[in-house]
Amino acid sequence: MGEISLDLSGKVALVTGGSRGLGKAIAMAMAIKGADVVICGRKQENLDGAVEDFSQAGLSVMTQVANVGKSDQVTDLFQAIEKRFGKLDILVNNVGMNILTPAVAEAEESLWDKTMETNLKGTYLTSSRAVSLMKKTGGGKIINISSIAARRAARGMGIYCVAKAGVEMLTRVLAVELAKDHINVNAVAPSVVKTRFSQPFWSNEDLLNEIVKTIPMGRIAETDDVVGTVLFLASSLSDFITGEVITVDGGSMA
Ligand SMILES: NC(=O)c1ccc[n+]([C@@H]2O[C@H](COP(=O)([O-])OP(=O)(O)OC[C@H]3O[C@@H](n4cnc5c(N)ncnc54)[C@H](OP(=O)(O)O)[C@@H]3O)[C@@H](O)[C@H]2O)c1
């Protein structure tokens, strides 16, 4: 057996939605582990804020404005990565949005489309571009950020639940299709993680207490609770794992 290590030196990693929250924590951890890291997001000012955090930590990062749901912007992003690094070893599909929506049958079609475009189509678009780059170097790792909402029909989160369930099936389909190309495709499914996205859940004390009652470990997650699992799936330690969804939820789905 080779050395047991989470070292990512020499690897190039793209973390979508890496300008804040979980994506930024993953991106910084990958940079600390030696990877050349690229992050994208829709807003330049958010990317600029992340660059500041990276440089305060003595790290560097490449940024590019790109909406993962827009094919032309994804193409530009991957062209920029190829031009700068010539390859991509790790893709973390972290972008996710629109957690709170009306009941599915009452939601506007445009809300359905936007939620699917960002959460599901975006994962397909970036994965397909990444695969053509990864094939050139003989393999890679794709890690999709799902949610326990993919497996539990939560009121007020219906479209997001359906989109994340799609992300988990996309994970399994790509894993089967790409195993011959030495591309591992896995997902991580957290419960509530303390970020801006989940603020409606943790900023209301009564609601937070109700949520915490459902978590055997008695607290919601911090971003660092999820980062280690993503690093493991990005590293050689997980080379024989593909098509898997690892739940990171303090026991709430147990
Ligand atoms: N937080 C939780 O409780 C929780 C629980 C389970 C799963 N998750 C999943 O974890 C992932 C990260 O969530 P988070 O809580 O860190 O979210 P967050 O704090 O809202 O951060 C989202 C990031 O994605 C970017 N982004 C949003 N839409 C984008 C798009 N269409 N194209 C490119 N970038 C986009 C945002 O930057 P811009 O606004 O500048 O685009 C930001 O950098 C999501 O997939 C989410 O579903 C979160």
The ligand as a Gaussian input file, in Angstrom:
#p B3LYP/6-31G(d) Opt

LIG

0 1
 N      -25.597000      25.159000       4.366000
 C      -26.303000      24.073000       4.566000
 O      -27.024000      23.908000       5.556000
 C      -26.228000      22.956000       3.563000
 C      -26.720000      21.688000       3.922000
 C      -26.658000      20.659000       3.000000
 C      -26.112000      20.881000       1.753000
 N      -25.649000      22.124000       1.431000
 C      -25.092000      22.321000       0.099000
 O      -23.761000      22.796000       0.247000
 C      -23.422000      23.591000      -0.885000
 C      -22.828000      24.910000      -0.437000
 O      -23.796000      25.598000       0.317000
 P      -23.442000      26.871000       1.229000
 O      -24.295000      26.753000       2.411000
 O      -21.988000      27.053000       1.373000
 O      -24.037000      28.053000       0.282000
 P      -23.738000      29.618000       0.237000
 O      -23.150000      30.102000       1.515000
 O      -24.992000      30.255000      -0.251000
 O      -22.625000      29.755000      -0.913000
 C      -22.971000      29.476000      -2.234000
 C      -21.804000      29.772000      -3.152000
 O      -22.186000      29.439000      -4.495000
 C      -22.074000      30.591000      -5.351000
 N      -23.152000      30.454000      -6.340000
 C      -24.490000      30.444000      -6.130000
 N      -25.145000      30.235000      -7.291000
 C      -24.184000      30.086000      -8.241000
 C      -24.223000      29.823000      -9.633000
 N      -25.380000      29.662000     -10.302000
 N      -23.044000      29.715000     -10.299000
 C      -21.852000      29.869000      -9.653000
 N      -21.758000      30.109000      -8.335000
 C      -22.912000      30.220000      -7.640000
 C      -22.156000      31.785000      -4.397000
 O      -21.494000      32.933000      -4.901000
 P      -22.324000      34.034000      -5.790000
 O      -23.530000      34.402000      -4.983000
 O      -21.368000      35.158000      -6.006000
 O      -22.655000      33.332000      -7.071000
 C      -21.393000      31.227000      -3.192000
 O      -19.988000      31.285000      -3.420000
 C      -24.717000      23.716000      -1.711000
 O      -24.711000      22.741000      -2.749000
 C      -25.799000      23.375000      -0.729000
 O      -26.951000      22.872000      -1.362000
 C      -25.676000      23.167000       2.293000

